[in-house]
Amino acid sequence: MKVSLRLALTGLAALMSVVFMVQPAIAHAPYAEGVVYSGGTLCTISRAQIAFDHTTKALTASAKTEGRLRSSATSGCDTIDVWAPGWLAVSFTVYKWSLTNARWEKCTTSKNPNNPNDPWVYNTSWTWQLVAETNFGTNYPCWNPSENATAQRPTYYYTVSSSWIWDGTAWRGGSKTSGYHPVPA
């Protein structure tokens, strides 16, 4: 009995070491992040990202808004604060390189979960950050199978974020543009 228990535990330990040594899915996610507004004590930080998982071939676009405060006019945007519901807004626009037209074309936008015709997402609770994200999986937006098959080459996508904070008198923010990423033909 002791021998079989010892063998079982040894086997389990070996299996767990293999499981924990397996590398996660390989993904590449070009992004841009930084301060897009800094005035008075308010800072708006924006992040734009396009991610492609090389294992599953899934494409994901996302944007994030962060609200920060500065302790003085000369300090950095280093103090996290929370914002009332509806005071943070974020959206993204995905652009795709058209192989036929040889130019970047607006492809799709983020969707408000309560109103799919509205690209803006607003915070619904007190928070310091807000994310809009769409995982397209392998249903790539604006994908043209005949265009990519004819060209025999990948197309490219990038994301532009738009991040805004209401300060009680006006919306303060701006945009960031991610790097681009190829999606295989």
N, C-alpha and C positions, 0 to 999 in steps of 0.2 A: 504493500500500500504506500509506504513512504517513498519507494523508488518511483512508482508511477506518478505520484504527486510532484516529486522533484523533477521528473522528466516533463510533466505538464507545465510546471512553472518555468523551467528553462526554455521550453518551446515558446511559451507566451512572452517571455523576456526577449527572445530572439526576434519574434514577430513584431513586437512593439518597437524594437530598435530599428528595424527595417522601415516600419510605418513612419516613424519620426524622422528618419533620414531622407525620405522621399522629398524631392524638391517641389514647391508649389508650381502651379501652372505659370508658364512664361508669358508675361504680358508686357507691353510697351505702352506707356501713357505719357505722351508729351503734354506739358502743361505750362502755364504762366500764372504767377501769383504775385500780388503786391498791392501797395496802397494806391487807390485810384482817386481818393479825396482825402485831404487833410486841411482842415480849417478850424480855427478856434481850438476846442478840445476834442473835436470829433474826427475819427478816422474811419474810412470805409476801405476794406480790403476785399479784393476780388480774386477768384481763381477760375480759370478756364482749362478744361482737360478733355482730351479725346483719348480713349484707351482701346487697344486691340489685343485680345487674348490669342496668342499664336497657337494655343492648344485647341481651344473650342471654336476659334474664329469669330468670337463675339465682339461686337463693336459697342462701346458705351460712350456717351457724351455727358458731361456734367459741368455745373457751375456752382460756385459757393460765394456767399456774402458773409463777411465777418464785421461786426461792429466793435470798435475799440475806442478808448479815450486816451488822451494825452494829459499827463498831470500838469504840464506847463506848455507854453507856446514853443519852447525849444526842445522838449522831450520827444522821444519816439512814440509810436502808437503801440504802447505796451500794456495798457490796462484793459482787461476784459470787462465788459459791462453787459447787462441784459437789457433788451428792448421790448417794449410793449407789443402785444399782438397787432399785426398790420404795419409795423414800423420798419421791417426788413423786407426787401424785395429782391428777387433774383430771377434771371431768365438766361437762356442761351440760344444761340443760333448756330446751326451746323452748316458748313459750306463743303461742297464736293467739287473736285476738279473734273470738269467735263472733258472727256477725251475727244468728243466730237467737235466741240466749240473752242477747245484749248483756252479755257478760262475758268475762274472760280465762280460757282453759282450757288446762290442761297438755296438750301435744301429743305431744312425743317427747323422747328423751334421747340423749346421746352413747352410743356402743357401744364396748366393749372389743374390740379386734380378735381376741383369743383366746377371748372368751366374749361373744357378742352379747347375752346376757341381763344382763350386768353393765354399768352405765353408766360405771363408773370405768375410767380409763386410767392406767396406772402407767409410770414410766420404766423402761426395760429396760437402760440403760447409765448410766454416770456422766455427769450433765448438770446444768445450772443452770436449765433451763426445759423445760416439757412442754406440748404443744398437742393438743387434741382438736378435730377439725374434720369436718364433714359437708357436702358439696356436694350439695344436693338436686336441683340442676338446675331443671327446670320441673315436677318431681314434688313439688309443695309438700306438706309434711306436714299431715295433717288437713284437706286441702283438700276443700271441699264444692262441686262445680260448680253444683249447683242453688241452693244458698244464695247464692252470689256472683252468679249470673245473675239471680236474682229481685231481689236487692237493687240490682243495677246499680252497685255501688261496691266499692272494694277492701276487703280485710281487712288486718289488721296482725299482725306477728310481733315478738317480742323474745326475748332469751336471758338466762338466769341461769347464771353460772359458779359452780363450787364448786372452790376451790383449797386443797390441804392439803399440808403437809410433816411427815414423821415426824422428831422431834428426838431419838429414842432412848428417849423415855419416853411421849410422847403425840403425837397428830396436832394440828397447829397451822395454822389457816387461817380461811377464811370465804368469802363470796360477793360478787359484783358483778352488777348488772343493767344490760344494755345499754339504749340507747334503742330505741324501736319503729320499724318501717319498714312502709309500706304495700306490698302486693302487688296489682297491678291485677286487676280482675274480668275 
